[in-house]
Amino acid sequence: MTDEPDVPLTIALAEYEHLREAGRAVQDRSNARFTFFLAVSSASAAAAAGLVTAGGALPRAALLSALGTLVLLLGLAVFARQVELNDRGRRYAVAATTLRTYLTRRSPDLAPYVLLPTLDDPGPFAPEPFRRHWFSDLVGQAGTVGVINSVLVAVGAGFAGSSVAPSAVAAPGAVLVFGLVAAAHVAVVRRRVARSARHTGVVLAQRAELAGRSAIGREVADVHAARL
């Protein structure tokens, strides 16, 4: 008599593989958009430098304004998409963590050999909590796109200010604009992460098996929820 198939285990493994592929696809799409935007920004910076140094009676101000506006519009679109993809990737990561928790609870002897985090054990690769320094968000892919957008806005504000005010006033004003716009980009990233963290925390809290069976389980669940 043949053994009956372990249906729950088969479903869990299939779901885990699906999450792994989905997470990889999200990361690939995010990297592709980020690389494309950096390439466009670099090419635009080279074109702008060429316009500035070129001779002749070129309408430099109009050309530079049009070029900067196009890159800024692209940057805003890429930034919004990066925030969305990063959020989706975090959700996939937490979903994979819950499935690893299921597998290790089914086979306790396996748990010491699973180094990726579960809800019962953070492991050596535990994700960062949400309450991290703002600089971590600034240097991420979405944050880097936001910095470039902020530079473009600040440069535009500097040129506009220099036409109506002395340079001693326009330059500090441009720096202030850069800081405000960069802070706005970081705030968008952190607000999206916080909103997802609250939603994920509610879901985990409503499912007793995922809420953790011990203090460390609840703590790790909070960490993973915060990552969203």
Residue pairs with C-beta under 8 A, 6 or more apart in sequence:
9 103
9 106
12 99
12 102
12 103
15 99
16 96
16 99
16 100
16 103
19 92
19 95
19 96
19 99
20 96
22 92
23 89
23 92
23 93
23 96
26 85
26 88
26 89
26 92
27 89
29 85
30 82
30 85
30 86
30 89
30 141
31 141
33 78
33 81
33 82
33 85
34 78
34 82
34 141
34 144
34 145
36 78
37 74
37 75
37 78
37 145
37 148
40 71
40 74
41 71
41 75
41 148
44 67
44 68
44 70
44 71
47 67
48 64
48 67
48 68
51 58
51 60
51 63
51 64
51 67
52 60
52 64
54 60
61 159
65 156
68 152
68 155
68 156
71 148
71 152
72 149
72 152
72 153
75 145
75 148
75 149
75 152
76 149
78 145
79 142
79 145
79 146
79 149
79 185
79 188
82 141
82 142
82 145
83 142
83 188
83 189
83 192
86 140
86 141
86 142
86 189
87 192
87 193
87 196
87 228
90 193
90 196
90 227
90 228
91 196
91 200
91 228
93 127
93 224
93 227
94 200
94 224
94 225
94 227
94 228
97 116
97 117
97 118
97 119
97 224
98 119
98 210
100 114
100 116
100 117
100 118
101 118
101 119
101 120
101 210
103 110
103 114
104 110
104 111
104 114
104 118
104 120
104 121
105 120
111 118
111 120
111 121
114 121
114 123
115 123
115 124
115 125
116 123
116 125
117 123
117 125
117 126
117 127
117 220
117 224
118 220
119 204
119 210
119 212
119 217
119 220
119 221
119 224
120 212
120 213
120 214
120 216
120 217
120 220
121 216
121 220
122 216
122 220
122 223
126 220
126 223
127 223
127 224
127 227
128 136
128 227
129 222
129 223
129 226
129 227
130 190
130 193
130 194
130 197
130 226
130 227
130 228
131 226
134 186
134 190
137 143
137 186
137 189
137 190
137 193
138 144
138 146
138 147
138 182
138 186
140 189
142 185
142 189
143 185
143 186
143 189
145 185
146 181
146 182
146 185
146 186
146 188
146 189
147 182
147 185
149 181
149 185
150 177
150 178
150 179
150 181
150 182
150 185
151 178
153 177
153 178
153 181
154 174
154 175
154 177
154 178
154 181
155 174
157 173
157 174
157 177
158 170
158 171
158 173
158 174
158 177
161 169
161 170
161 173
161 174
162 170
165 173
193 227
193 228
196 228
197 225
197 226
197 227
197 228
199 228
200 224
200 225
200 228
201 222
201 225
201 226
203 210
204 210
204 211
204 221
204 224
204 225
205 211
210 221
211 217
211 218
211 221
212 218
212 219
212 220
212 221
